[in-house]
Amino acid sequence: MTLSTYSAAETQLKENLLFDNSTSKASLALEAIRYMIAFRPNENTGGGQSFTFERLQDMETKAEAIVASGNSSNRASLVQGRMRD
C-alpha cells in the first residue's frame, strides 16, 4: 500500500500494531512508522493514541528486527528431496 497522508499511515499502523509474530504485519507497520517519522507533526494525539517521535523510533527498531528475522528464516525450498537408504 502506498501511503499519501499522515492519517492513512496512522490508520495502517493502528491496524498492524500487533506485529510481534508476523513479518507481513511488521512490514506494513514499518512502512507506516517511517512515513509518520518523515511527515510527522510535533506530536499526534488523535484518537486517544499518542505517537511521539521517540515512541515511533522504538517501534521502528522493533519492526525492523522482525522483518529482518523473517526475511532470513522464513524461506521455503521448492526443491524435491529424496531420502537415501
ABEGO torsion letter per residue (X at the ends): XBBABAAAAAAAAAAAABAAABAAAAAAAAAAAAAAAAABBABBABGGBBBBAAAAAAAAAAAAAAAAAAAAAABBBABBBBBBX
